Amino acid sequence: MRTDFTPEQLVEPGMRASEQAIRNCVHCGFCTATCPTYVLKGDELESPRGRIYLIKRMLEDDATPGPETVAHIDSCLSCLSCMTTCPSSVNYMQLIDHARAHVAARYRRPWHERLARCMITATLPHPGRMRIALGLGRLVSPLAGAIARIGALKPVAAMLGMARQAQPPGGAPADIVPVPAVPRMKVALMRGCAESVLRPDIRAAAVRVLHRAGCAVVDVEGEGCCGALVHHMGGTDDALAAARRNVDGWTASIVRDGIEAIAVTTSGCGSMVKHYGDLLRDDPVYAEKAQRISAMALDISELLVRLAPPLAAPAPLTIAYHPPCSLQHGQSIRAEPVQLLERAGFRVVMPREAHLCCGSAGTYNILQPDTARALGARKVGHLAALGADAVVTGNLGCMMQIGQSLQTPVLHLAELLDWANGGPLPRALAEAGRPD
């Protein structure tokens, strides 16, 4: 695609990268068939190719975007399915992130959009605040339906829905499996933000599996939110600050504790951490450290495939595997979770349109609730048609999005593998009365 950026504009590294991404686009349209919003709406401007045109014009003109342009940029899920499909290797992730930062700097949103974004940034990346917010949310969650009927407050209703789905405490503790006296490997297991509050059983299960595999699991001081939540809303400075904080914490742990890998159980966070090296490539202080950290980050499925713990399914369940976009597209990890499930002896089935997003996409189901609901219903329909005993995935957001309307138990890969590795029956299966 031809571009008309000025030499002055291309001095800025981010603009140069975006210009190259635009030039790589050859208008082929392969991306339209795999873009969830285009498949749902059939609007060219709701496809990656259409958004690239809008972004090109906005950046070349160095313009304040209008509401229509912002709406099309906002409606992108950042699922990156288009990058998996693209034959020209267009770095769409660079483009959409740059566009969102441009929008955040130039466009003044309506009050209700500013309110929703403020609520997200003030609570979700902070576990302590999130626990307080969830407690308050449970008190008013019966009003979620009425609130959702007020268009401007739909994001508030979506956040109240999270309060209803939060997991109560009381699962099996992680330390019931002792740390090996002579560990095979020292692993930092990323605690993150939302997962530790909404689904604490996931981390406990992952710790138990890693302990049984001979690993010592290290809690890293100073580690926190990966920065993805604010990054995908155009909050570049806050995202970079989160990345630097985590890089500092993990770098110090390499020296102090000898960690050899950073395991991640939320694939959206894993995709972000693996991107730290690119995000901080122009930072003279952090570029090299960030590259090292990105290289050490592993999804829990990647790490467990390497460790090869003994697995044996306690019951011959049929498992529907839902591949998160941030895993299959963001990290190109597709085979490992299925390999682990099949190695354990489970029968694995895949839904139709497995490449399409469920509509969670970080904060998308809060900020774009109508589109998210339509995509979620489409995904739930495909999963329900499989008649599986349980649905397994590798991302908290997908679990919440699918679990709110699917009757089949939804659980994390680590929970099921923990059970197949001698751990307790996952809570979701126990509550559903399975296995029979």
C-alpha positions in Angstrom: 0.0 0.0 0.0 1.4 3.4 -0.9 2.0 5.9 1.9 2.5 9.7 2.0 4.2 10.3 5.4 6.5 13.2 5.6 10.3 12.7 6.4 9.6 14.6 9.7 6.9 12.2 10.7 9.2 9.2 10.0 11.8 10.4 12.4 9.7 8.9 15.2 10.4 5.1 15.5 6.8 4.1 16.1 5.6 6.0 13.0 8.3 4.3 10.9 7.2 0.9 12.1 3.6 1.7 11.3 4.5 3.1 7.9 6.3 -0.2 7.1 3.3 -2.2 8.3 1.0 -0.2 6.0 3.3 -0.6 3.1 3.3 -4.4 3.5 -0.4 -4.6 3.1 -1.3 -5.7 -0.5 -5.1 -5.4 -0.2 -5.6 -9.1 -0.6 -8.5 -9.3 1.9 -7.5 -12.7 3.3 -7.8 -11.1 6.8 -11.5 -10.4 6.3 -12.4 -14.1 6.5 -10.7 -14.5 9.9 -11.7 -11.2 11.5 -14.5 -11.7 14.1 -16.0 -8.2 13.7 -16.1 -8.5 9.9 -17.6 -12.0 10.0 -20.2 -10.7 12.4 -21.1 -7.5 10.7 -19.9 -7.7 7.1 -18.7 -4.1 7.1 -15.3 -3.5 5.3 -14.4 -0.9 7.9 -14.9 -3.5 10.6 -12.1 -5.6 9.0 -8.3 -5.2 9.4 -8.0 -4.0 5.8 -10.6 -1.4 6.3 -9.1 -0.3 9.6 -5.6 0.0 8.0 -7.1 2.5 5.5 -8.6 4.5 8.4 -5.3 4.4 10.4 -3.2 5.3 7.4 -5.3 8.4 6.8 -5.4 9.4 10.4 -1.6 9.1 10.9 -0.6 10.7 7.6 -2.8 13.7 8.3 -1.7 13.8 11.9 -5.3 14.4 12.5 -7.7 14.3 15.5 -9.9 11.4 14.5 -13.7 11.7 14.4 -16.2 9.5 16.3 -16.7 7.1 13.4 -13.0 6.4 13.0 -12.6 5.9 16.7 -15.6 3.6 16.8 -14.0 1.3 14.1 -10.6 1.3 15.9 -12.3 0.6 19.3 -14.3 -2.3 17.8 -11.1 -4.2 17.0 -10.5 -7.0 19.5 -6.7 -7.2 19.0 -7.2 -10.9 18.6 -4.5 -10.9 15.9 -6.2 -13.6 13.9 -5.5 -11.4 10.9 -1.8 -11.7 11.5 -2.0 -15.5 11.5 -3.8 -15.3 8.1 -1.8 -12.5 6.4 0.5 -13.7 3.6 2.4 -10.4 3.6 3.4 -10.4 7.3 1.6 -7.1 8.0 2.4 -6.2 11.7 -1.2 -5.3 12.5 -0.5 -5.4 16.2 1.9 -2.4 15.7 -0.7 -0.5 13.7 -3.6 -1.0 16.0 -1.6 -0.2 19.2 -0.2 2.9 17.5 -3.6 4.0 16.4 -5.0 3.6 19.9 -2.2 5.6 21.4 -2.9 8.4 18.8 -6.6 8.3 19.7 -5.9 8.5 23.4 -3.7 11.5 22.9 -6.0 13.4 20.5 -9.6 12.4 21.0 -11.8 13.5 23.9 -14.3 10.7 24.5 -17.9 11.1 25.8 -18.2 11.2 29.5 -19.6 7.6 29.8 -16.6 6.2 27.9 -14.2 8.1 30.1 -16.0 6.8 33.2 -15.7 3.2 32.0 -12.0 3.5 31.2 -11.3 5.2 34.4 -13.1 2.4 36.4 -11.0 -0.2 34.5 -7.6 1.4 35.0 -8.4 2.3 38.7 -9.4 -1.3 39.6 -8.6 -4.2 37.4 -4.7 -3.9 37.4 -4.7 -3.6 41.2 -5.7 -6.8 43.0 -6.4 -5.1 46.4 -8.7 -2.5 44.8 -10.3 -5.2 42.7 -11.2 -7.2 45.7 -12.9 -4.2 47.3 -14.7 -3.4 44.0 -15.9 -7.0 43.7 -17.3 -6.9 47.2 -19.2 -3.7 46.4 -20.2 -5.1 43.1 -21.8 -8.2 44.7 -24.1 -5.9 46.7 -25.5 -4.2 43.6 -25.1 -7.0 41.1 -28.9 -7.8 41.2 -29.3 -4.4 39.5 -27.0 -5.3 36.6 -29.9 -6.2 34.3 -31.6 -2.8 34.8 -28.3 -0.9 34.5 -27.5 -2.7 31.2 -30.7 -1.3 29.7 -29.1 2.2 30.0 -26.8 2.4 27.0 -24.2 4.6 28.6 -23.9 2.3 31.6 -23.6 -1.0 29.8 -19.9 -1.2 30.7 -20.8 -0.8 34.4 -23.2 -3.7 34.1 -20.5 -5.8 32.4 -18.2 -5.2 35.4 -21.0 -6.2 37.8 -21.2 -9.5 35.9 -17.6 -10.2 36.9 -18.6 -9.8 40.5 -21.1 -12.6 40.2 -18.5 -14.9 38.6 -15.7 -14.3 41.1 -14.6 -17.6 42.7 -15.0 -17.7 46.5 -12.0 -18.7 48.6 -11.6 -22.3 49.8 -9.9 -24.3 47.1 -7.0 -26.7 47.8 -3.9 -24.8 48.8 -0.9 -24.8 46.6 1.5 -25.9 49.3 0.0 -29.4 49.8 2.7 -30.5 47.4 6.1 -29.7 48.9 8.9 -27.9 47.1 11.6 -30.4 45.9 14.7 -30.4 48.1 16.9 -30.2 44.9 14.8 -28.5 42.3 15.0 -29.4 38.7 14.3 -25.8 37.7 13.5 -22.5 39.5 10.4 -20.9 37.9 8.7 -17.5 38.5 5.0 -18.1 38.2 3.5 -14.8 37.2 0.8 -13.7 39.7 -0.6 -10.9 37.6 -3.7 -9.0 38.6 -7.3 -10.2 37.7 -6.6 -14.0 37.7 -5.3 -14.0 41.3 -8.6 -12.4 42.5 -11.2 -14.0 40.2 -9.8 -17.5 39.9 -7.2 -18.2 42.6 -7.5 -22.0 42.0 -5.6 -21.6 38.8 -2.4 -20.6 40.4 -2.7 -23.1 43.1 -3.1 -25.9 40.5 -0.2 -24.6 38.5 2.1 -24.6 41.6 1.1 -28.1 42.5 1.9 -29.4 39.0 5.2 -27.6 38.8 6.2 -28.9 42.3 5.4 -32.4 41.2 7.5 -31.9 38.1 10.4 -31.0 40.3 10.3 -27.2 40.0 10.7 -24.7 42.8 8.1 -21.9 42.2 9.4 -18.4 43.2 7.2 -15.4 44.2 8.9 -12.4 42.7 8.8 -9.2 44.7 7.6 -6.2 42.7 5.9 -8.1 40.0 2.4 -6.9 39.1 0.0 -6.3 36.2 1.6 -7.0 32.8 0.3 -3.7 31.4 -1.9 -5.2 28.7 -5.2 -3.8 30.0 -4.0 -0.2 29.7 -1.9 -0.8 26.6 -4.9 -1.9 24.6 -6.7 1.3 25.6 -3.9 3.5 24.3 -2.3 4.0 27.7 1.3 3.6 26.3 3.1 5.4 29.2 1.3 3.4 31.9 1.9 0.1 30.0 5.6 0.9 29.6 5.8 1.7 33.3 4.3 -1.7 34.1 6.7 -3.4 31.8 9.7 -1.7 33.3 8.5 -2.6 36.8 8.2 -6.3 35.9 11.4 -6.4 34.0 13.2 -4.9 37.1 11.5 -7.5 39.4 12.3 -10.5 37.3 15.8 -9.3 36.5 16.5 -9.0 40.2 15.1 -12.5 40.8 17.4 -13.9 38.2 20.3 -12.7 40.2 18.9 -13.4 43.7 16.9 -16.6 43.1 18.3 -18.0 40.0 15.0 -18.2 38.1 15.3 -19.9 34.7 11.8 -19.3 33.3 8.7 -17.1 33.8 5.6 -19.3 33.6 2.3 -17.5 32.8 -1.2 -19.0 33.2 -3.1 -16.2 31.6 -2.3 -16.2 27.9 -3.2 -12.5 27.5 -0.5 -11.6 30.0 1.9 -14.1 28.3 1.5 -12.4 24.9 2.2 -9.0 26.5 5.3 -10.2 28.4 6.7 -11.8 25.3 6.2 -8.4 23.6 8.2 -6.5 26.2 11.4 -6.7 24.1 9.7 -5.1 21.2 7.9 -2.5 23.4 11.2 -1.4 25.0 13.4 -1.8 22.0 14.3 1.9 21.9 14.9 2.2 25.6 18.7 2.2 26.2 18.3 1.2 29.8 15.7 -1.6 29.4 16.1 -2.9 25.8 18.5 -5.7 26.5 16.9 -6.7 29.8 13.4 -6.7 28.3 14.6 -9.0 25.5 16.0 -11.4 28.0 12.7 -11.4 30.0 10.6 -11.9 26.9 12.8 -14.9 25.9 12.2 -16.4 29.4 8.4 -16.1 29.3 6.6 -19.3 28.7 2.9 -20.2 28.7 2.3 -22.9 31.3 1.5 -25.4 28.4 4.9 -24.7 26.8 6.7 -25.3 30.1 4.8 -28.5 30.9 5.4 -30.0 27.5 9.1 -29.6 28.2 8.9 -30.9 31.8 6.7 -33.9 30.7 5.2 -34.6 34.1 3.4 -38.0 34.4 -0.3 -37.6 33.5 -3.2 -40.0 33.8 -6.8 -39.0 33.5 -8.8 -40.1 36.6 -11.9 -40.4 34.4 -12.3 -40.8 30.6 -13.8 -37.3 30.0 -14.4 -35.7 26.6 -12.8 -32.2 26.7 -13.7 -29.4 24.4 -10.6 -27.3 24.0 -11.1 -23.5 23.4 -7.8 -22.0 22.1 -7.5 -18.3 23.4 -6.6 -15.8 20.7 -3.7 -14.5 22.7 -2.3 -18.1 22.7 -3.0 -19.3 19.2 -2.5 -16.0 17.4 -0.5 -13.8 19.8 2.0 -16.5 20.7 1.6 -19.1 17.9 1.0 -21.8 20.5 -1.6 -24.3 19.2 -0.4 -27.9 19.6 0.9 -27.9 23.2 -2.3 -27.7 25.2 -3.9 -30.5 23.1 -0.8 -32.6 23.4 -0.9 -32.4 27.2 -4.6 -33.2 27.3 -4.3 -36.2 25.0 -1.2 -37.4 26.8 -3.2 -37.4 30.0 -5.8 -39.7 28.3 -8.6 -37.2 27.7 -10.5 -37.2 24.5 -10.1 -33.8 22.9 -12.6 -32.1 20.6 -12.4 -28.7 18.9 -15.3 -26.4 18.2 -16.2 -24.9 14.8 -14.5 -21.5 14.1 -11.9 -22.2 16.8 -9.8 -19.4 15.3 -12.4 -16.8 16.1 -12.5 -14.8 19.3 -15.0 -15.4 22.0 -15.4 -11.7 22.6 -13.6 -11.4 25.9 -10.3 -9.8 24.6 -9.1 -8.2 27.8 -11.5 -5.4 28.5 -13.4 -5.7 25.2 -16.4 -7.4 26.9 -16.7 -4.4 29.2 -16.1 -1.6 26.6 -17.9 -3.2 23.7 -20.5 -5.3 25.5 -23.0 -5.7 22.5 -20.4 -7.1 20.1 -18.8 -9.1 22.8 -22.1 -10.7 23.7 -22.8 -11.6 20.0 -19.4 -13.2 19.7 -19.8 -15.0 23.0 -23.1 -16.4 22.0 -21.6 -17.7 18.7 -18.7 -19.3 20.5 -20.9 -20.9 23.2 -23.2 -22.3 20.5 -20.3 -24.1 18.9 -18.9 -25.4 22.2 -22.3 -26.6 23.4 -22.9 -28.5 20.2 -19.9 -30.7 21.0 -21.6 -32.2 24.0 -18.3 -32.4 26.0 -17.9 -33.1 29.7 -16.0 -29.9 30.2 -14.4 -27.0 28.3 -10.8 -26.2 28.9 -8.9 -23.1 27.9 -5.8 -21.2 28.9 -7.0 -17.6 29.6 -9.0 -16.1 32.4 -11.0 -13.8 30.2 -12.1 -16.6 28.0 -13.2 -18.6 31.0 -15.3 -15.7 32.3 -16.8 -14.9 28.9 -17.8 -18.4 28.0 -18.7 -19.5 31.5 -21.4 -16.8 32.0 -23.8 -18.6 29.6 -22.4 -22.1 28.9 -23.9 -24.9 31.1 -20.8 -27.1 30.6 -18.1 -26.6 33.3 -15.3 -24.3 32.1 -11.9 -24.7 33.6 -8.2 -23.8 33.1 -5.8 -26.2 31.5 -3.7 -26.2 34.7 -6.6 -27.3 36.9 -7.4 -30.3 34.7 -3.7 -31.3 34.4 -3.3 -31.0 38.2 -6.1 -33.4 38.6 -4.5 -35.8 36.1 -1.3 -35.4 38.0 -2.6 -36.5 41.4 -4.3 -33.2 42.5 -7.8 -32.6 43.7 -10.9 -32.6 41.5 -11.3 -29.1 39.9 -14.0 -27.1 41.6 -15.9 -26.5 38.3 -16.2 -30.3 37.8 -17.2 -30.9 41.4 -19.9 -28.3 41.3 -21.3 -29.8 38.1 -21.3 -33.3 39.7 -18.7 -34.6 37.3 -17.2 -37.1 36.8 -20.3 -39.2 37.4 
